[in-house]
Amino acid sequence: MRISGITYTQRKRRMPKKFIISVILILLLAALVISAISVYTAWDLTRPEKLDLPVFSANIVPEYDSVSFKDINDELTLRGWFFDAPESNSTVILAHGYGQNRLPFGENTIELIKSFLNEGYNLLTFDFRNSGESEGKITSVGYLEKYDLLGAIEYAKRRGSDEIILFGVSMGASTSILAAAESQDVDAVIADSPFSDLTMYLNENLSVWSNLPSIPFDKTTLLAVKLVSGVDTNDVSPVDDIDKISPRPVLLIHSTDDETIPAKHSRLLKDASDSTVELWETSGASHIKTYEEYPYEYIKRIFDFLKINEEESEEESEEASTTSSDQ
């Protein structure tokens, strides 16, 4: 029987207060765990374990001087080897990658060094801070390493070098671009597998190094890197600096099968520069493995690049001298 004039309304069910509190606590705990893992990972990534130098038999290594010098800010002692080509005033400075040491290609580096010596170049190879036998406790992936490389340039100048070529791989490649943009003492740059912008690269690829899921850890770990190292990754942007190297030449080398630092980074660097930058793209090689896969062509490309630009420099000097004489 229906009673007119009376309206029934359904009572809204309220979520139990204990359930709401539990959800909030779980979210807070998750945030705390993510933060703790991110800070630990950032600490670990900026303090990689130093890689010991391999032991070689004496008959495969050319004679060298064990050297030490300071970074450009005179804060840390850096150590390396200087290979002297007789009566040469041209020096190649080799800059290694993250977690490596002065021999970025392992034992194969020795053959590369011999090739430069045979072509009349001195070669300085050294350990960045917190690498090999050098001092330092933090690896900043380019920001602080730039000062190490600038210190190496000053050391090469003190050894009588008036032509300096930077040859970097991976982190060392990007650092070479940063250093050359700042130092007019650099005559040319060879950059094998560089990243174009550290913040962009880490936002897209941090999981490659951290072995953590991209979501949510890439963003949180990147923030933690800034907190534990004091380094702002926004200040490490070769793509913003590469045009400052012009008219000095740059050779970029990158494999399209590089999954650690995708080849698009070298393309971005090429697009941000002028005609003085050359890009050699290879295939079938993983990160910084082009030399290993194509050793003959790798060396030939490098020396063709250096010889062409030496000839152009000589022609420019002759033209300048002729113009000066005419006046």
Secondary structure, DSSP 4 states (H G I P E B T S, - for coil): -PPTT----PPPPPPPHHHHHHHHHHHHHHHHHHHHHHHHHHHHHTSPPPPPPPP--GGGS---EEEEEE-TTS-SEEEEEEEPPTT--EEEEEE--TT--S-TTTTHHHHHHHHHHHTT-EEEEEPPTTSTT---S---TTTTHHHHHHHHHHHHHHTT-SEEEEEEETHHHHHHHHHHHH-TTEEEEEEES--S-HHHHHHHHHHHHH-S-HHHHHHHHHHHHHHHH---GGG--HHHHGGGTTTS-EEEEEETT-SSS-THHHHHHHHTS-TTEEEEEE-S--TT-HHHHSHHHHHHHHHHHHHHHHHHHHHHHHHHHHHHHH-
